[in-house]
Amino acid sequence: MVTKLLLAATAMAICRLMVTVGLPLAPAELLRLGVDGNISVDASDMEAAAVDFGGTSRAEPLAVLHPASTEDVVKLVKAANGKGFTVSARGHGHSINGQAQAENGVVIEMSVRRREAEKRTSPPRPRVNERERYVDVWGGELWIEVLRAALEYGLAPKSWTDYLYLSVGGTLSNAGISGQAFNHGPQITNVHQLDVVTGRGELMTCSDKENQELFHAVLGGLGQFGIITRARIALEPAPHRVRWIRALYSNFSEFTEDQEYLISLHGEAASKKFDYVEGFVIVEEGLINNWRSSFFFSPRGHPLNISSLAPDGGVLYCLEIAKNYLQSSADTVDQEIEALMKKLNFIAGSIFSTDLSYVDFLDRVHKAELKLRSKGLWDVPHPWLNLFVPKSRIADFDRVVFKGILGNKSSGPILIYPMNRKKFDDQMSLVTPEEDIFYLVALLRSALKGGDELPTLAYLNNQNSQILEFCYGAHINIKHYLPHYGTRHEWMDHFGEKWIQFHKMKMEYDPQHVLATGQRIFPPLF
Ligand code: FAD
């Protein structure tokens, strides 16, 4: 009885909405889809689906689906084709520019809130195959849950993002990169198989051997061809502990030469390389600038004094590396690290090192998130800019951007680390620069409405534009990571030679442009 009343109330709420916006889908029809999950117009669901981590774009959906299964997704996408409305999968809403939003469409809330989900039918939990070392996970599963499930068998995924509260489907629609990518490739190259509900509403299983074209299109495909409902992710034996090390440089070319040397060791035995290679630029110290750091102290335990190391007010570069190890090899890890560190040219005495569990290392950014949340500095606008910069031009980028345009106020971490292009798969939709080595430069900056602590959104947006103008003017062949463009021409430029295939696959798998319209690549055709 209560359920019936709830359904009737939801139907009336949806009906009011439809009438207001003059939409084609009758409310009763949405409910008549007979999903096992839940279709909601609840204010808190609608608000969550209308915004994202970027905090600057907003689009009101018609309704939100909490699916209980792949079949629910199939039913909704089929209805979208028949009735003419859009559908966006929303992973954890950590996009910056509205990529997971669906204006006047239905947002599928893919991420699973386990505690709530226990009360109703919910998507399948991760299933580990210990012998074959893989895990099958729901597309909306957060990486932290994938890690927890795999660890029960002493296993873990190989390739990560720096932050684990992102969804599997969300990172696989982009690339999923972190300090392991030089060695294992991005997350998209560590997937064996996918279940995908295409934009036509058909469920297809795809892999390197089956429906290959769809498999390659979906990985890095910005949600354009289908909704990932299951991913089979490669696992390896999980290390127990991690030695996490930072070392400082004032000379940019010494810094990048060392980073490039370290990633060239990808073919070496585990004992002869680091497992994680990243780095960041320091233009000033402070919580907001260094929120990814939970440690950064001088050897005597005092906070780092940057001006003593970069006396002319210049910038510093911090190499960030990590070595995984098993409890049983704790005795040899120091020697292995020492041998590797001997080859590097960091500022003498500037090594900072800590030892922690594998889980604490992987989950490090979440701890920083909690700190920022407690200070009201997490839910602020994030005009992030992520660029892949070819190795041949990274010194130009340093000279003009780090030492010039940014001034001495960064208002967020600035990551910089190289990756080996051969670890990426060019058949996939992701685009990268064409050189063998390219850098990720991630300007992860936060804005406030005003005040002294953080620059305003307008200020940071203006700086982002200056950076892009410089790159284009200097003919640096950058590629945007987590791209966002306003025109078809810009998207064609972004994909370059891959555009023809990208477009062909869209026509084949989502001919009505139902899916992921928040990416603003293909406007809906109804
Ligand atoms: P959403 O933002 O919800 O969705 C992103 C896009 O994917 C949308 O177009 C959406 O429609 C589509 N999509 C979502 N789920 C599915 C699905 N199941 N099937 C098909 N399409 C789907 N990225 C890195 O690579 N490395 C990092 O280290 C990293 N660190 C980050 C740290 C923070 C604090 C934040 C906020 C982001 C970070 N990112 C990083 C970026 C992140 O990878 C992207 O935001 C990505 O979109 C994942 O976020 P999400 O799961 O919330 O996806």
Residues whose N, C-alpha, C, O or C-beta is under 5 A from the ligand:
A	BS01	FAD	F53 S88 A89 R90 G91 H92 G93 H94 S95 Q99 A100 M110 G139 G140 T161 D162 Y163 L166 S167 G169 G170 T171 S173 A175 G176 I177 S178 L222 G223 G226 I227 I228 A516
